[in-house]
Amino acid sequence: MAGRVDRVLFVDDEETVREALHQWLTLAGYAVSTHEDPDDALAAIDAGFRGILVTDMRMPRIDGLTVLERALARDPDLPVLLVTGHGDVPLAVEAMRRGAYDFIEKPFAPERLTDAVGRACEKRHLSLSLRRLRGTADAQGIERRLIGTSRAMETLRREVLDLAATPVNVVINGETGSGKELVAQCLHAFSRRRDGRFVAVNCGAIPDTMVESELFGYEAGAFTGAVKRRIGKLEYAHRGTLFLDEIEAMPLLGQVKLLRVLQENRVERLGANESVAADLRTLCASKVDLRAHAKDGGFRPDLYYRLGVAELRIPPLRERREDIPLLFEHFAACAAEAHGRAMRPLSARQVQDLVDNPWPGNVRELRNAAERYAFGLDRLGAAPEPAETGTQPLSTRVEAYERGLIEQALQQAHGNIGEAMRLLDLPRRTLNEKMQRYGLNRGDFVG
């Protein structure tokens, strides 16, 4: 499912049109299948069809609206583009209200066609990916937990499943916000210890003076304030999995005692004379190269070799940009559903802005942005206000502001050009010219 969506079905009763379109799209890298009979094209469409449909509006035996209705009956998520003459524009707009993705008005340049097809294919890719995730929800599959269709994520999921089937300790390396604890949870959930506890400890959040009491526990009276026995995290994780986040922050004295527990599978509470069993698997996460940290003397090498029998690296979001739209829509849809809100569709420009963002906070930052978008707190792709444009030339600031106003009007009008004309008090020709200049397409706002 990670492959590119690049198949196009084209329906038109004119052979010359079919031949021209086939040539244009083939040169653009698409796999094109042309049909004179709409039924032949419809027969190729099912829920797993990895492509889009382009159909002429006016045909002798069956019109484009009927083709649209039959195609969406087979797959409601299928992007359908309509090719229409000038006089059919109002009809095409109505078709979009019924579920068409976009329409292309004759005569059109090849670039206009390939642009519309490209956006529709991206939409199809996202819908199929989300459908795949929903399909595995009942099985609680790893695809639902570690979301992404990139090669990097497919590799990570395979490595996680392979290591989950073994009893070895694992060091998880990754940047802040990349999902280290989520990977640790998956290693536990798909292991033989899944029925035991998953105990997470953030070593960087525990003061040095409290590390021993938190990890090893204590008996009543072991020190001032120890009024009753407390079970430590190591003992609490017995027959389960212990996850030590930011392991590099653990003080050296704590590292010595942890090493002994891992060697003997027993733990001794502070103030106790006897040890108790601590059968656990240890998973660690680090923001630094723990091997290099051990060589530099900041971490005990013997503990590193005990903890790092295997290592996993989580790729940062910038190395798997193709996953960004899918992750964003997933997080936003979950937030919208949880709070009873309607999910606002993303425009092509918004998707591109998401992909181009550097996301230094990785998935955590992306999730926060998606939730803000779902709650209406962040309108992605909005043009900056004039006060925020710094030293840009006046013409650039004016264009950015004008583009933002047109986007707002199209969003409010749900892609209805007539309503956008009324809101902006612009004639149709002027609005069309400005939309073309700023790369805006009405189909991105229909919903």
Sine and cosine of phi, psi and omega as CSV:
sin_phi,cos_phi,sin_psi,cos_psi,sin_omega,cos_omega
0.00,0.00,-0.15,0.99,-0.03,-1.00
-0.99,0.15,-0.14,0.99,-0.05,-1.00
-0.95,0.33,0.28,-0.96,-0.03,-1.00
-0.95,0.32,0.61,-0.80,0.14,-0.99
-1.00,0.05,0.92,-0.39,-0.09,-1.00
-0.60,-0.80,0.27,0.96,0.00,-1.00
-0.99,-0.11,0.72,-0.70,-0.03,-1.00
-0.80,-0.60,0.82,-0.58,0.16,-0.99
-0.99,-0.13,0.79,-0.62,-0.02,-1.00
-0.82,-0.57,0.77,-0.64,-0.03,-1.00
-0.88,-0.47,0.82,-0.57,0.06,-1.00
-0.32,-0.95,0.59,-0.81,-0.04,-1.00
-1.00,0.10,-0.15,0.99,-0.02,-1.00
-0.99,-0.16,0.85,-0.53,-0.07,-1.00
-0.90,0.44,-0.65,0.76,-0.02,-1.00
-0.89,0.45,-0.61,0.79,0.03,-1.00
-0.92,0.39,-0.67,0.74,0.00,-1.00
-0.88,0.47,-0.68,0.74,-0.02,-1.00
-0.91,0.41,-0.68,0.74,-0.01,-1.00
-0.91,0.43,-0.71,0.70,-0.02,-1.00
-0.92,0.40,-0.63,0.78,0.03,-1.00
-0.86,0.51,-0.67,0.74,-0.01,-1.00
-0.92,0.39,-0.71,0.70,-0.03,-1.00
-0.87,0.50,-0.77,0.64,-0.09,-1.00
-0.96,0.29,-0.54,0.84,0.06,-1.00
-0.90,0.43,-0.67,0.74,0.05,-1.00
-0.89,0.45,-0.47,0.88,0.01,-1.00
-0.99,0.13,-0.03,1.00,0.08,-1.00
0.99,-0.13,0.24,0.97,-0.01,-1.00
-0.99,-0.16,0.49,-0.87,0.11,-0.99
-1.00,0.00,0.93,-0.36,-0.17,-0.99
-0.94,-0.35,0.70,-0.71,0.10,-1.00
-0.81,-0.59,0.90,-0.44,-0.05,-1.00
-0.98,-0.18,0.55,-0.83,-0.07,-1.00
-0.62,-0.79,0.71,-0.70,0.15,-0.99
-0.99,0.12,-0.59,0.81,0.00,-1.00
-1.00,-0.10,0.88,-0.48,-0.01,-1.00
-0.85,0.52,-0.53,0.85,-0.03,-1.00
-0.89,0.45,-0.53,0.85,0.03,-1.00
-0.91,0.42,-0.64,0.76,0.03,-1.00
-0.94,0.33,-0.68,0.74,-0.02,-1.00
-0.89,0.46,-0.51,0.86,-0.01,-1.00
-0.91,0.42,-0.37,0.93,-0.02,-1.00
-1.00,0.06,-0.08,1.00,-0.10,-0.99
-0.99,-0.14,0.83,-0.56,0.18,-0.98
-0.60,-0.80,-0.08,-1.00,-0.09,-1.00
-0.90,0.45,-0.37,0.93,-0.01,-1.00
-0.98,-0.19,0.11,0.99,-0.03,-1.00
-0.90,0.43,0.86,-0.51,-0.06,-1.00
-0.99,-0.12,0.94,0.35,0.00,-1.00
-0.16,-0.99,-0.19,-0.98,-0.01,-1.00
-0.76,-0.66,0.16,-0.99,0.00,-1.00
-0.85,-0.53,0.75,-0.67,0.13,-0.99
-0.87,-0.50,0.79,-0.61,-0.05,-1.00
-0.67,-0.74,0.58,-0.81,0.09,-1.00
-0.95,0.32,0.49,-0.87,-0.01,-1.00
-0.99,0.16,-0.67,0.74,-0.09,-1.00
-0.97,-0.26,0.93,-0.37,0.07,-1.00
-0.68,-0.74,0.47,-0.88,-0.15,-0.99
-0.92,0.40,-0.64,0.77,-0.11,-0.99
-1.00,-0.05,-0.54,0.84,-0.06,-1.00
-0.49,-0.87,0.67,-0.75,-0.05,-1.00
-1.00,-0.05,0.17,-0.99,-0.06,-1.00
-0.89,0.45,-0.55,0.83,0.02,-1.00
-0.89,0.46,-0.64,0.77,0.02,-1.00
-0.92,0.38,-0.66,0.75,0.05,-1.00
-0.87,0.49,-0.69,0.73,0.04,-1.00
-0.84,0.54,-0.76,0.64,-0.04,-1.00
-0.88,0.48,-0.67,0.75,-0.01,-1.00
-0.94,0.35,-0.60,0.80,0.01,-1.00
-0.92,0.40,-0.70,0.71,-0.01,-1.00
-0.94,0.34,-0.42,0.91,0.10,-1.00
-0.92,0.39,-0.53,0.85,0.05,-1.00
-0.98,0.22,-0.62,0.78,0.02,-1.00
-0.46,-0.89,0.96,-0.26,-0.05,-1.00
-0.89,0.45,-0.33,0.94,-0.03,-1.00
-1.00,-0.06,0.03,1.00,-0.07,-1.00
-0.95,0.32,0.81,-0.58,0.11,-0.99
-0.95,0.30,0.82,-0.57,0.01,-1.00
-0.87,-0.50,0.82,-0.57,0.05,-1.00
-0.96,-0.28,0.68,-0.73,0.00,-1.00
-0.95,-0.31,0.70,-0.72,0.08,-1.00
-0.98,-0.21,0.84,-0.53,-0.18,-0.98
-0.69,-0.72,0.48,-0.88,0.14,-0.99
-0.98,0.18,0.18,-0.98,-0.08,-1.00
-0.85,0.52,-0.65,0.76,-0.05,-1.00
-0.95,0.31,-0.19,0.98,-0.05,-1.00
-0.99,-0.16,0.12,0.99,-0.05,-1.00
-0.85,0.52,-0.73,0.69,0.04,-1.00
-0.86,0.52,-0.60,0.80,0.03,-1.00
-0.92,0.38,-0.62,0.79,0.01,-1.00
-0.92,0.39,-0.62,0.79,0.06,-1.00
-0.88,0.47,-0.64,0.77,0.05,-1.00
-0.90,0.44,-0.61,0.79,0.04,-1.00
-0.89,0.47,-0.60,0.80,0.02,-1.00
-0.91,0.40,-0.56,0.83,0.08,-1.00
-0.91,0.42,-0.43,0.90,0.00,-1.00
-1.00,0.01,-0.01,1.00,0.08,-1.00
0.82,-0.58,-0.04,1.00,0.05,-1.00
-0.91,0.41,0.54,-0.84,-0.03,-1.00
-0.98,0.21,-0.67,0.75,-0.05,-1.00
-0.21,-0.98,0.18,-0.98,0.14,-0.99
-0.70,-0.72,0.46,-0.89,-0.02,-1.00
-0.88,-0.47,0.84,-0.54,-0.07,-1.00
-1.00,-0.02,0.78,-0.63,0.06,-1.00
-0.96,0.28,0.54,-0.84,-0.20,0.98
-0.98,0.20,0.49,-0.87,-0.03,-1.00
-0.74,-0.67,0.46,-0.89,0.04,-1.00
-0.99,0.16,0.47,-0.88,0.04,-1.00
-0.82,0.57,-0.57,0.82,-0.01,-1.00
-0.90,0.43,-0.60,0.80,0.04,-1.00
-0.90,0.44,-0.64,0.77,0.00,-1.00
-0.92,0.39,-0.76,0.65,-0.05,-1.00
-0.91,0.42,-0.54,0.84,0.04,-1.00
-0.91,0.42,-0.73,0.69,0.00,-1.00
-0.91,0.42,-0.66,0.75,0.02,-1.00
-0.91,0.42,-0.65,0.76,0.01,-1.00
-0.88,0.48,-0.69,0.72,0.02,-1.00
-0.91,0.40,-0.63,0.78,0.02,-1.00
-0.91,0.41,-0.62,0.78,0.03,-1.00
-0.91,0.41,-0.62,0.78,0.06,-1.00
-0.90,0.45,-0.66,0.75,0.05,-1.00
-0.88,0.48,-0.67,0.75,0.01,-1.00
-0.90,0.43,-0.66,0.75,0.02,-1.00
-0.86,0.52,-0.70,0.71,-0.01,-1.00
-0.91,0.41,-0.69,0.72,-0.04,-1.00
-0.91,0.41,-0.63,0.78,0.03,-1.00
-0.93,0.38,-0.60,0.80,0.02,-1.00
-0.92,0.40,-0.69,0.72,0.04,-1.00
-0.90,0.43,-0.61,0.79,0.03,-1.00
-0.90,0.44,-0.62,0.78,0.02,-1.00
-0.90,0.45,-0.66,0.76,0.02,-1.00
-0.90,0.43,-0.69,0.72,0.02,-1.00
-0.90,0.44,-0.56,0.83,-0.02,-1.00
-0.92,0.39,-0.41,0.91,0.00,-1.00
-0.99,-0.15,0.09,1.00,-0.07,-1.00
-0.89,0.46,-0.69,0.72,-0.04,-1.00
-0.90,0.43,-0.56,0.83,-0.03,-1.00
-0.99,0.10,-0.05,1.00,-0.02,-1.00
0.78,0.62,0.67,0.75,-0.03,-1.00
-0.92,0.39,0.32,-0.95,-0.03,-1.00
-0.92,0.39,-0.41,0.91,0.05,-1.00
-0.89,0.46,-0.50,0.87,0.00,-1.00
-0.98,0.22,-0.44,0.90,-0.02,-1.00
-1.00,0.02,-0.75,0.66,0.03,-1.00
-0.98,-0.22,1.00,-0.02,-0.19,-0.98
-0.99,0.12,0.70,-0.71,0.06,-1.00
0.46,-0.89,0.56,-0.83,0.01,-1.00
-0.94,-0.35,0.06,1.00,0.00,-1.00
-0.95,0.32,0.32,-0.95,0.04,-1.00
-0.89,0.45,-0.58,0.81,0.01,-1.00
-0.88,0.47,-0.65,0.76,-0.02,-1.00
-0.97,0.24,-0.56,0.83,0.08,-1.00
-0.89,0.46,-0.65,0.76,0.04,-1.00
-0.90,0.43,-0.70,0.71,0.00,-1.00
-0.89,0.47,-0.69,0.72,0.01,-1.00
-0.88,0.48,-0.66,0.75,0.01,-1.00
-0.90,0.43,-0.68,0.74,0.02,-1.00
-0.90,0.43,-0.64,0.77,0.01,-1.00
-0.89,0.46,-0.72,0.70,0.00,-1.00
-0.90,0.43,-0.63,0.78,0.02,-1.00
-0.89,0.45,-0.71,0.71,-0.03,-1.00
-0.96,0.27,-0.50,0.86,0.02,-1.00
-0.88,0.47,-0.49,0.87,-0.03,-1.00
-0.98,0.19,-0.07,1.00,0.00,-1.00
-0.93,-0.37,0.27,-0.96,0.02,-1.00
-1.00,-0.05,0.11,0.99,-0.17,-0.99
-0.96,0.29,0.45,-0.89,0.12,-0.99
-0.97,0.23,0.53,-0.85,-0.11,-0.99
-0.74,-0.67,0.69,-0.72,0.18,-0.98
-0.98,-0.18,0.79,-0.61,-0.04,-1.00
-0.95,-0.30,0.87,-0.49,0.00,-1.00
-0.96,-0.26,0.67,-0.75,0.02,-1.00
0.01,-1.00,0.39,-0.92,0.00,-1.00
-0.96,0.29,0.22,-0.98,0.05,-1.00
-0.84,0.54,0.76,-0.66,0.06,-1.00
0.99,0.15,0.11,0.99,-0.07,-1.00
-0.99,0.12,-0.23,0.97,0.07,-1.00
0.96,-0.28,0.58,0.82,-0.05,-1.00
-0.91,0.41,-0.67,0.74,0.01,-1.00
-0.93,0.38,-0.57,0.82,0.04,-1.00
-0.89,0.46,-0.67,0.75,0.05,-1.00
-0.89,0.45,-0.67,0.75,0.04,-1.00
-0.88,0.48,-0.65,0.76,0.03,-1.00
-0.89,0.46,-0.61,0.79,0.04,-1.00
-0.92,0.38,-0.66,0.75,0.04,-1.00
-0.86,0.50,-0.57,0.82,0.05,-1.00
-0.97,0.25,-0.72,0.69,-0.11,-0.99
-0.90,0.45,-0.48,0.88,-0.04,-1.00
-0.97,-0.26,0.28,0.96,0.00,-1.00
-0.97,-0.25,0.08,-1.00,0.05,-1.00
-0.95,0.30,-0.20,0.98,0.02,-1.00
-1.00,-0.05,0.21,0.98,-0.11,-0.99
-0.85,0.52,-0.45,0.89,0.01,-1.00
-0.99,0.13,-0.17,0.99,0.07,-1.00
-1.00,0.03,-0.04,-1.00,-0.04,-1.00
-0.99,0.16,0.54,-0.84,0.20,-0.98
-0.96,-0.27,0.94,-0.35,-0.10,-1.00
-0.93,-0.37,0.90,-0.43,-0.04,-1.00
-0.97,-0.23,0.71,-0.70,0.02,-1.00
-0.75,-0.66,0.81,-0.59,0.09,-1.00
-1.00,-0.08,0.98,-0.21,-0.07,-1.00
-0.90,0.44,-0.50,0.86,-0.02,-1.00
-0.96,0.29,-0.27,0.96,-0.03,-1.00
-0.99,-0.14,-0.04,1.00,-0.02,-1.00
-0.98,-0.19,0.83,-0.56,0.07,-1.00
-0.85,0.53,0.54,-0.84,-0.04,-1.00
-0.82,0.57,-0.58,0.81,-0.06,-1.00
-0.95,0.30,-0.21,0.98,-0.06,-1.00
-0.93,-0.37,0.00,1.00,-0.07,-1.00
-0.86,0.51,-0.73,0.68,-0.06,-1.00
-0.90,0.44,-0.71,0.71,-0.03,-1.00
-0.92,0.39,-0.56,0.83,0.01,-1.00
-0.94,0.34,-0.69,0.72,-0.07,-1.00
-0.99,0.15,-0.66,0.75,-0.16,-0.99
-0.97,-0.23,-0.25,0.97,-0.03,-1.00
0.97,0.25,-0.03,-1.00,-0.03,-1.00
-0.37,-0.93,0.33,-0.94,0.08,-1.00
-1.00,-0.04,0.37,-0.93,0.08,-1.00
-0.86,0.51,0.72,-0.69,0.01,-1.00
0.99,0.11,0.07,1.00,-0.02,-1.00
-0.90,0.44,-0.50,0.86,0.05,-1.00
-0.36,-0.93,0.18,-0.98,-0.01,-1.00
-0.86,0.51,0.81,-0.59,-0.02,-1.00
0.99,-0.14,-0.19,0.98,0.03,-1.00
-1.00,0.08,0.99,0.13,-0.10,-0.99
-0.99,0.12,-0.35,0.94,0.05,-1.00
-0.50,-0.86,0.29,-0.96,-0.02,-1.00
-0.88,0.48,0.60,-0.80,0.08,-1.00
-0.74,-0.67,0.77,-0.63,0.04,-1.00
-0.98,0.17,0.77,-0.64,0.02,-1.00
-0.99,0.15,0.19,-0.98,-0.06,-1.00
-0.89,0.45,-0.59,0.80,-0.02,-1.00
-0.90,0.44,-0.71,0.70,0.01,-1.00
-0.94,0.35,-0.59,0.81,-0.02,-1.00
-0.91,0.41,-0.44,0.90,-0.02,-1.00
-1.00,0.04,0.16,0.99,-0.01,-1.00
-0.79,0.61,0.79,-0.62,-0.03,-1.00
0.92,0.39,0.28,0.96,0.05,-1.00
-0.76,-0.64,-0.56,-0.83,-0.06,-1.00
-0.80,-0.60,0.73,-0.69,0.08,-1.00
-0.96,-0.28,0.82,-0.57,0.03,-1.00
-0.94,-0.35,0.89,-0.45,-0.01,-1.00
-0.96,-0.28,0.98,-0.19,0.00,-1.00
-0.99,0.10,0.53,-0.85,-0.04,-1.00
0.78,0.63,0.76,0.65,-0.05,-1.00
-0.86,0.51,-0.43,0.90,-0.02,-1.00
-0.90,0.43,-0.30,0.95,-0.02,-1.00
-1.00,0.06,-0.08,1.00,-0.02,-1.00
-0.94,0.35,0.76,-0.64,0.02,-1.00
-0.90,0.44,0.40,-0.91,-0.10,-1.00
-0.87,0.49,-0.60,0.80,0.01,-1.00
-0.89,0.45,-0.65,0.76,0.05,-1.00
-0.91,0.42,-0.57,0.82,0.02,-1.00
-0.90,0.44,-0.63,0.78,0.01,-1.00
-0.89,0.46,-0.73,0.69,-0.05,-1.00
-0.94,0.33,-0.58,0.82,0.03,-1.00
-0.90,0.43,-0.67,0.75,0.02,-1.00
-0.84,0.54,-0.67,0.74,-0.02,-1.00
-0.90,0.43,-0.65,0.76,0.03,-1.00
-0.88,0.48,-0.70,0.72,-0.03,-1.00
-0.92,0.39,-0.51,0.86,0.02,-1.00
-0.97,0.26,-0.61,0.79,-0.11,-0.99
-0.98,-0.22,-0.21,0.98,-0.07,-1.00
0.84,0.54,0.57,0.82,0.04,-1.00
-0.60,-0.80,0.50,-0.87,-0.02,-1.00
-0.76,-0.65,0.60,-0.80,0.01,-1.00
-0.89,-0.46,0.87,-0.49,0.01,-1.00
-0.92,0.39,0.45,-0.89,0.08,-1.00
-0.89,0.46,0.76,-0.65,0.01,-1.00
1.00,0.07,0.02,1.00,-0.02,-1.00
-0.99,-0.17,0.38,-0.93,0.04,-1.00
-0.97,-0.23,-0.23,0.97,-0.03,-1.00
-0.81,-0.59,0.48,-0.88,0.03,-1.00
-0.99,-0.13,0.34,-0.94,0.04,-1.00
-0.82,-0.57,0.33,-0.95,-0.05,-1.00
-0.91,0.40,0.61,-0.79,0.06,-1.00
-0.63,-0.78,0.96,0.27,0.03,-1.00
-1.00,0.08,0.98,-0.20,-0.08,-1.00
-0.57,-0.82,0.38,-0.92,0.14,-0.99
-0.97,-0.24,0.70,-0.72,-0.07,-1.00
-0.95,-0.31,0.80,-0.60,0.13,-0.99
-0.89,-0.46,0.71,-0.71,-0.03,-1.00
-0.81,-0.59,0.52,-0.86,0.08,-1.00
-0.81,-0.59,0.60,-0.80,-0.02,-1.00
-0.59,-0.80,0.62,-0.79,0.07,-1.00
-1.00,0.04,-0.18,0.98,0.00,-1.00
-0.90,-0.43,0.22,-0.98,0.09,-1.00
-0.96,0.29,0.98,-0.21,-0.11,-0.99
-0.91,0.42,-0.54,0.84,0.03,-1.00
-0.90,0.44,-0.73,0.68,0.03,-1.00
-0.92,0.40,-0.59,0.81,0.02,-1.00
-0.89,0.46,-0.60,0.80,0.03,-1.00
-0.94,0.35,-0.63,0.78,0.02,-1.00
-0.91,0.41,-0.51,0.86,-0.02,-1.00
-0.99,0.13,-0.06,1.00,0.02,-1.00
1.00,0.00,0.05,1.00,0.01,-1.00
-1.00,0.08,-0.13,0.99,-0.01,-1.00
-0.50,-0.86,0.60,-0.80,-0.05,-1.00
-0.93,0.38,0.84,-0.54,0.00,-1.00
-0.87,0.49,-0.63,0.78,-0.03,-1.00
-0.91,0.41,-0.57,0.82,0.06,-1.00
-0.94,0.33,-0.63,0.78,0.03,-1.00
-0.86,0.51,-0.71,0.71,-0.02,-1.00
-0.93,0.38,-0.46,0.89,0.07,-1.00
-0.96,0.27,-0.62,0.79,-0.03,-1.00
-0.99,0.16,-0.60,0.80,-0.14,-0.99
-0.99,-0.14,0.76,0.65,0.09,-1.00
-0.86,0.51,-0.60,0.80,0.08,-1.00
-0.70,-0.72,0.39,-0.92,0.01,-1.00
-0.75,-0.66,0.54,-0.84,0.09,-1.00
-0.80,-0.60,0.66,-0.75,0.09,-1.00
-0.91,-0.42,0.80,-0.59,0.04,-1.00
-1.00,-0.06,0.85,-0.53,-0.02,-1.00
-0.94,0.35,0.67,-0.74,0.10,-1.00
-0.92,0.39,0.30,-0.95,-0.08,-1.00
-0.88,0.47,-0.52,0.86,-0.03,-1.00
-0.93,0.37,-0.27,0.96,0.03,-1.00
-1.00,-0.07,-0.02,1.00,0.05,-1.00
-0.61,-0.79,0.84,0.55,-0.10,-0.99
-0.88,0.47,-0.44,0.90,0.00,-1.00
-0.91,0.42,-0.29,0.96,0.02,-1.00
-1.00,0.07,-0.23,0.97,-0.14,-0.99
-0.88,0.47,-0.76,0.65,0.01,-1.00
-0.87,0.49,-0.65,0.76,0.00,-1.00
-0.89,0.45,-0.73,0.68,0.02,-1.00
-0.89,0.46,-0.68,0.73,-0.02,-1.00
-0.88,0.47,-0.75,0.66,-0.01,-1.00
-0.90,0.44,-0.60,0.80,0.02,-1.00
-0.90,0.44,-0.75,0.66,-0.02,-1.00
-0.91,0.41,-0.68,0.74,-0.01,-1.00
-0.91,0.41,-0.66,0.75,0.01,-1.00
-0.91,0.42,-0.64,0.77,0.03,-1.00
-0.89,0.45,-0.69,0.73,0.01,-1.00
-0.91,0.41,-0.68,0.74,0.00,-1.00
-0.90,0.44,-0.68,0.73,0.00,-1.00
-0.91,0.42,-0.65,0.76,-0.03,-1.00
-0.91,0.42,-0.46,0.89,-0.06,-1.00
-0.91,-0.41,0.28,0.96,0.10,-0.99
0.91,0.41,0.56,0.83,0.01,-1.00
-0.95,-0.32,0.44,-0.90,0.07,-1.00
-0.99,0.17,0.66,-0.75,0.00,-1.00
-0.98,0.17,0.85,-0.53,0.02,-1.00
-0.99,0.13,0.78,-0.63,-0.01,-1.00
-0.93,0.36,0.47,-0.88,0.04,-1.00
-1.00,-0.02,0.66,-0.75,0.10,-1.00
-0.99,0.14,0.21,-0.98,0.02,-1.00
-0.88,0.47,-0.61,0.79,0.01,-1.00
-0.92,0.38,-0.64,0.77,0.02,-1.00
-0.89,0.46,-0.66,0.75,0.03,-1.00
-0.88,0.48,-0.69,0.73,-0.01,-1.00
-0.91,0.42,-0.63,0.78,0.04,-1.00
-0.89,0.46,-0.64,0.77,0.03,-1.00
-0.89,0.45,-0.71,0.70,-0.04,-1.00
-0.91,0.41,-0.58,0.81,-0.04,-1.00
-0.98,0.20,-0.30,0.95,-0.02,-1.00
-0.90,0.43,0.67,-0.75,-0.02,-1.00
-0.95,0.31,-0.41,0.91,0.03,-1.00
0.74,0.67,0.89,0.46,0.03,-1.00
-0.89,0.47,-0.43,0.90,0.04,-1.00
-1.00,0.04,0.08,1.00,0.09,-1.00
0.86,0.52,-0.59,-0.81,-0.13,-0.99
-0.89,0.45,-0.55,0.83,0.01,-1.00
-0.88,0.47,-0.69,0.72,0.03,-1.00
-0.92,0.40,-0.66,0.75,0.02,-1.00
-0.89,0.46,-0.67,0.74,0.00,-1.00
-0.89,0.45,-0.66,0.75,0.03,-1.00
-0.88,0.48,-0.68,0.73,0.02,-1.00
-0.90,0.43,-0.64,0.77,0.01,-1.00
-0.91,0.42,-0.66,0.75,0.00,-1.00
-0.93,0.37,-0.62,0.79,0.07,-1.00
-0.89,0.45,-0.63,0.78,0.03,-1.00
-0.91,0.42,-0.66,0.75,0.00,-1.00
-0.90,0.44,-0.54,0.84,-0.01,-1.00
-1.00,0.02,0.05,1.00,0.02,-1.00
0.97,0.22,0.29,0.96,-0.03,-1.00
-1.00,-0.02,-0.19,0.98,-0.07,-1.00
-0.56,-0.83,0.91,-0.41,0.03,-1.00
-0.99,-0.12,0.98,-0.20,-0.09,-1.00
-0.89,0.46,0.58,-0.82,0.08,-1.00
0.97,0.25,0.15,0.99,0.00,-1.00
-0.94,0.33,0.58,-0.82,0.05,-1.00
-0.95,0.32,0.62,-0.79,-0.01,-1.00
-0.93,0.36,0.49,-0.87,0.07,-1.00
-0.93,0.37,0.42,-0.91,-0.03,-1.00
-0.82,0.58,-0.55,0.83,-0.05,-1.00
-0.94,0.35,-0.26,0.97,-0.09,-1.00
-0.97,-0.25,0.11,0.99,-0.13,-0.99
-1.00,-0.08,0.06,1.00,0.13,-0.99
0.89,0.45,-0.79,-0.61,-0.12,-0.99
-0.98,-0.20,0.36,0.93,0.02,-1.00
-0.90,0.43,0.48,-0.88,0.05,-1.00
-0.87,0.50,0.45,-0.89,-0.03,-1.00
-0.85,0.52,-0.65,0.76,-0.03,-1.00
-0.88,0.47,-0.63,0.78,0.02,-1.00
-0.91,0.41,-0.66,0.75,0.00,-1.00
-0.91,0.40,-0.64,0.76,0.01,-1.00
-0.90,0.44,-0.69,0.73,0.01,-1.00
-0.90,0.45,-0.67,0.74,0.01,-1.00
-0.89,0.45,-0.66,0.75,0.00,-1.00
-0.92,0.39,-0.67,0.75,0.00,-1.00
-0.90,0.44,-0.68,0.74,0.03,-1.00
-0.86,0.50,-0.67,0.74,0.02,-1.00
-0.89,0.47,-0.65,0.76,0.02,-1.00
-0.90,0.43,-0.66,0.76,0.02,-1.00
-0.91,0.41,-0.66,0.75,0.05,-1.00
-0.86,0.51,-0.69,0.72,0.01,-1.00
-0.87,0.49,-0.69,0.72,-0.01,-1.00
-0.91,0.43,-0.68,0.73,0.02,-1.00
-0.91,0.42,-0.61,0.79,0.04,-1.00
-0.91,0.42,-0.72,0.69,-0.01,-1.00
-0.90,0.43,-0.57,0.82,-0.02,-1.00
-1.00,0.05,0.02,1.00,-0.02,-1.00
0.80,0.59,0.62,0.78,0.06,-1.00
0.99,0.12,0.02,1.00,0.02,-1.00
-0.97,0.23,0.93,-0.36,-0.10,-1.00
-0.90,0.43,-0.64,0.77,0.01,-1.00
-0.87,0.50,-0.67,0.74,0.01,-1.00
-0.94,0.35,-0.62,0.79,0.05,-1.00
-0.90,0.44,-0.62,0.78,0.07,-1.00
-0.86,0.51,-0.66,0.75,-0.01,-1.00
-0.92,0.39,-0.69,0.73,-0.03,-1.00
-0.91,0.42,-0.59,0.81,-0.05,-1.00
-1.00,-0.07,-0.19,0.98,-0.05,-1.00
0.84,0.55,0.77,0.64,-0.01,-1.00
-0.83,-0.56,0.57,-0.82,0.14,-0.99
-0.94,0.33,0.36,-0.93,-0.09,-1.00
-0.86,0.50,-0.69,0.72,-0.05,-1.00
-0.88,0.47,-0.67,0.74,0.00,-1.00
-0.90,0.44,-0.68,0.73,0.00,-1.00
-0.90,0.44,-0.68,0.73,0.01,-1.00
-0.87,0.49,-0.68,0.73,-0.01,-1.00
-0.90,0.44,-0.67,0.75,0.00,-1.00
-0.93,0.36,-0.62,0.78,0.04,-1.00
-0.89,0.45,-0.65,0.76,0.03,-1.00
-0.92,0.40,-0.64,0.77,-0.01,-1.00
-0.90,0.44,-0.63,0.78,-0.06,-1.00
-1.00,-0.09,0.09,1.00,0.05,-1.00
0.94,0.35,0.52,0.86,-0.01,-1.00
-1.00,-0.10,0.64,-0.77,0.02,-1.00
-0.79,-0.61,0.74,-0.67,-0.07,-1.00
-0.87,0.50,-0.51,0.86,-0.03,-1.00
-0.89,0.45,-0.39,0.92,0.00,-1.00
-0.96,0.29,-0.22,0.98,-0.08,-1.00
-0.92,-0.40,0.01,1.00,-0.01,-1.00
-0.98,0.21,0.75,-0.66,0.01,-1.00
0.10,-0.99,0.00,0.00,0.00,0.00
